[in-house]
Amino acid sequence: MNRIELVEVSPRDGLQNEPRTLATEDKLELIRRAIAAGARRLEVASFVHPEKVPQMADAEAVVACLPRGAARYVGLVLNKRGALRALETAVDEIGLVCAASDTFGMRNQGMDAQASLDMACDVLRFCQEQGRPAQATIAVAFGCPFEGAVDPARVVAMARRIAAAGSIEVAIADTIGIARPGEVEVLAVQVADAIAPLPLRVHFHDTRGMGVANVMAAVRAGAVTVDAAIGGTGGCPFAPGAAGNVASEDVAYALGDAMPVDIVQLVEAAGWLNAKLGRDRTSAIARALGAAR
């Protein structure tokens, strides 16, 4: 198996929907722990309105204090206003999101699927003009909490447009954790073919316990980059009871040598993070290592 890149998303997606807000220094400690475990690309902040997402209100402060040269840092934006904020910082890369369903797009970004795609493509081109790499994720690519099933052909067409707009990669996200491995493999093949030679990234939530299986299916289909969060933190506010992102330590164990990170350090970081967040959910690998000790 070829090497698979980890994008550690716990500092952003892992924290964004947790009820407890971490102090800036704690976010920086989480990032330091992830880097020490081997993460070399991290989603560290979201440049959104602080009243809507108070957990991300210190985005600029976090980026200003990051250890430079230790990893590549991604800042998420939802529109051009957010991109302008991000471009004022030293974040290495801009991440965008567009929705594969109209209702989800309206609830999250105030625009339907077509408008969110148009916006993402415009901002991708703008970032390219500014000399800053950028990429886009297609949210609810496997199913929407409001509209149900999403047409795979729509996702593939969106991916083609994102690729043509200058994205450095294209990601497909199972935002509510509804996907099954079989359908993941089929869609991942179609998207990978549509955007070649650009790399395919995937983002899974573990709501139904399928996160790791879906990662493996996507990798078989050609995905080369996987989003994951230490401790399985996070979750989608539109999926009640969602268990959060697929855990980095579980993904690393499943991929073995293909993802060269230190699983023990990831588990230790997960324990530290759980204590800070006051949560008691643990990943499968954390439970197994705990039992072994």
C-alpha positions in Angstrom: 0.0 0.0 0.0 1.2 3.5 -0.9 1.8 6.1 1.9 -1.5 7.7 3.0 -1.3 11.3 4.3 -3.1 12.2 7.6 -4.8 15.6 7.9 -5.3 16.0 11.6 -8.5 17.9 12.0 -9.0 17.8 15.8 -7.9 21.4 16.3 -10.7 22.6 14.1 -13.4 20.1 13.2 -12.7 18.1 16.4 -13.3 21.2 18.6 -15.8 23.2 16.6 -18.9 21.2 17.8 -17.7 20.3 21.3 -19.7 22.1 24.0 -16.6 23.2 25.9 -14.4 25.8 24.3 -10.6 25.3 24.8 -8.3 28.1 25.6 -5.9 29.2 22.9 -2.9 27.7 24.8 -4.7 24.4 25.0 -5.4 24.4 21.3 -1.7 25.0 20.7 -0.8 22.2 23.0 -3.1 19.9 21.1 -1.3 20.9 17.9 2.1 20.3 19.5 1.0 16.9 20.6 -0.3 16.0 17.2 3.0 17.1 15.5 5.0 15.1 18.1 2.9 12.0 17.1 3.9 12.5 13.5 1.1 14.6 12.0 2.5 16.9 9.3 -0.6 18.5 7.9 -3.2 19.9 10.3 -6.5 21.8 10.1 -5.9 24.4 12.8 -8.7 27.0 12.7 -11.9 28.1 11.0 -12.2 31.8 10.0 -16.0 32.1 10.6 -18.1 34.6 12.6 -17.2 34.2 16.3 -20.8 34.5 17.3 -21.8 31.6 15.2 -18.8 29.4 16.1 -17.4 30.7 19.4 -15.0 27.8 19.6 -13.1 29.3 16.7 -13.1 32.9 17.8 -9.3 32.9 18.4 -8.4 31.7 14.9 -5.8 34.5 14.3 -4.3 34.1 17.7 -3.8 30.3 17.2 -2.2 30.8 13.8 0.1 33.5 15.1 1.6 31.1 17.7 2.0 28.0 15.6 5.4 26.3 15.5 6.6 27.3 12.1 8.2 24.7 9.8 7.0 21.8 11.9 3.9 21.1 9.7 1.6 22.4 7.1 -1.3 24.3 8.5 -4.8 24.6 7.0 -7.4 27.3 7.8 -11.0 26.6 6.9 -13.2 29.4 5.4 -16.9 29.4 4.3 -16.8 32.4 1.9 -14.5 35.1 0.5 -14.8 37.2 3.7 -13.3 34.3 5.6 -10.6 33.8 3.0 -9.6 37.5 3.3 -9.2 37.0 7.0 -7.2 33.8 6.5 -5.0 35.4 3.9 -4.0 38.0 6.5 -2.4 35.3 8.6 0.5 32.9 8.0 -1.7 29.9 7.5 -0.2 27.7 4.7 -3.3 26.6 3.0 -7.0 27.6 2.7 -9.7 25.0 2.9 -13.2 25.6 1.5 -16.5 23.8 1.8 -19.4 23.5 -0.7 -22.5 21.5 -0.1 -23.9 18.7 -2.2 -27.5 19.4 -1.1 -29.4 22.7 -1.2 -30.9 22.5 2.3 -27.6 21.7 4.0 -26.0 24.5 2.1 -28.7 27.0 3.2 -28.4 25.9 6.8 -24.6 26.1 6.9 -23.6 28.8 4.4 -26.8 30.6 3.5 -26.6 29.5 -0.1 -27.9 26.5 -2.1 -25.6 23.9 -3.6 -25.0 25.7 -6.9 -24.3 29.0 -5.1 -21.9 27.3 -2.7 -20.0 25.6 -5.5 -19.8 28.9 -7.4 -18.5 30.6 -4.3 -15.9 27.9 -3.7 -14.6 28.0 -7.2 -14.4 31.8 -7.1 -12.5 31.8 -3.9 -10.2 29.0 -5.1 -9.2 31.2 -8.1 -8.8 34.2 -5.8 -6.5 32.3 -3.5 -4.5 31.1 -6.4 -4.1 34.7 -7.6 -2.9 35.6 -4.1 -0.3 32.9 -4.3 -1.9 30.8 -1.5 -2.7 27.1 -2.1 -6.4 26.2 -1.6 -8.6 23.2 -1.7 -12.3 22.3 -1.4 -14.4 19.7 0.3 -17.8 18.5 -0.9 -19.9 18.2 2.2 -22.8 15.7 2.6 -21.4 13.8 -0.4 -23.0 10.6 0.7 -26.3 11.8 2.2 -28.0 14.9 3.7 -29.8 15.0 7.0 -32.6 17.0 5.4 -32.9 15.7 1.8 -31.6 12.1 2.2 -29.6 10.5 -0.6 -27.4 12.6 -2.7 -27.0 11.8 -6.5 -23.4 10.6 -7.0 -23.4 12.2 -10.5 -23.9 15.6 -8.8 -20.9 15.0 -6.5 -18.7 14.0 -9.5 -19.8 17.0 -11.5 -19.0 19.3 -8.5 -15.6 17.6 -8.1 -14.7 18.3 -11.8 -15.6 22.0 -11.4 -13.5 22.3 -8.2 -10.5 20.7 -9.9 -10.9 23.1 -12.9 -10.9 26.1 -10.5 -7.4 25.4 -9.3 -7.9 23.3 -6.2 -4.8 21.4 -5.1 -7.0 18.4 -4.2 -10.6 17.5 -3.9 -12.2 16.0 -0.8 -15.5 14.2 -0.4 -17.1 14.2 3.1 -19.5 11.9 4.8 -20.6 14.8 7.0 -23.2 13.0 9.1 -21.6 9.5 9.1 -24.2 7.8 6.9 -22.0 6.1 4.3 -21.3 2.4 3.8 -18.0 1.0 2.5 -19.5 -0.3 -0.8 -20.9 3.1 -1.8 -17.7 4.8 -0.6 -15.6 2.7 -2.9 -17.9 3.4 -5.9 -18.0 7.1 -5.4 -14.3 7.4 -4.6 -13.4 5.7 -7.8 -15.6 8.0 -9.8 -14.3 11.2 -8.2 -10.7 10.1 -8.4 -11.1 9.4 -12.1 -12.9 12.7 -12.6 -10.2 14.8 -11.0 -7.0 12.9 -12.0 -4.2 13.7 -11.7 -5.3 15.8 -8.6 -5.3 13.8 -5.3 -8.5 12.7 -3.6 -9.0 13.3 0.1 -11.7 11.8 2.2 -13.5 12.9 5.4 -15.6 10.5 7.5 -17.6 10.7 10.7 -18.1 7.6 12.8 -21.7 8.0 13.6 -22.6 4.4 12.7 -19.3 2.8 13.5 -18.3 2.7 9.8 -15.6 5.3 9.8 -12.5 3.1 9.6 -14.2 0.7 7.2 -15.0 3.6 5.0 -11.5 4.9 5.1 -10.1 1.6 4.0 -12.7 1.4 1.1 -11.7 4.9 0.0 -8.0 4.1 0.1 -8.7 1.0 -2.0 -10.5 3.2 -4.5 -7.6 5.7 -4.8 -7.8 8.2 -1.9 -4.4 9.3 -0.8 -5.2 11.6 2.0 -7.5 11.0 5.0 -9.0 13.5 7.5 -9.2 12.2 11.1 -9.3 13.6 14.6 -7.4 12.6 17.7 -9.8 10.8 20.0 -12.7 10.9 17.5 -13.6 14.4 18.7 -16.2 16.5 17.0 -19.5 15.6 15.3 -22.1 17.1 13.2 -24.8 19.2 14.9 -27.4 17.9 12.4 -26.8 14.3 13.4 -28.0 13.7 16.9 -25.8 11.2 18.8 -23.0 11.4 16.2 -19.8 10.0 17.6 -17.6 12.5 15.9 -14.8 12.3 13.3 -13.1 9.0 12.7 -10.3 8.7 15.3 -6.8 9.3 14.1 -5.4 6.5 16.2 -8.0 4.0 14.8 -7.2 5.1 11.2 -3.4 4.8 11.8 -3.8 1.3 13.3 -5.9 0.2 10.3 -3.4 1.6 7.8 -0.3 0.4 9.6 3.0 1.4 7.9 1.1 3.3 5.2 0.5 6.0 7.8 3.7 6.5 9.7 2.5 8.1 13.0 3.0 7.2 16.6 -0.2 5.5 17.8 0.8 5.5 21.4 1.3 9.3 21.3 -2.0 9.8 19.6 -3.8 7.8 22.3 -2.0 9.8 25.0 -3.1 13.0 23.2 -6.6 11.7 23.1 -6.7 11.1 26.8 -5.3 14.5 27.5 -7.9 16.1 25.1 -10.8 14.1 26.6 -9.9 15.5 30.0 -9.8 19.0 28.7 -13.1 18.7 27.0 -14.8 16.8 29.8 -15.9 14.0 27.4 -15.7 10.2 28.0 -15.9 8.8 24.5 -12.8 6.9 23.6 -11.6 5.3 20.3 -11.3 1.6 19.8 -7.5 1.7 20.0 -7.5 3.8 23.1 -9.8 1.2 24.8 -7.6 -1.7 23.6 -4.4 -0.1 24.8 -6.0 0.8 28.1 -7.2 -2.8 28.6 -3.7 -4.1 27.6 -2.2 -2.1 30.4 
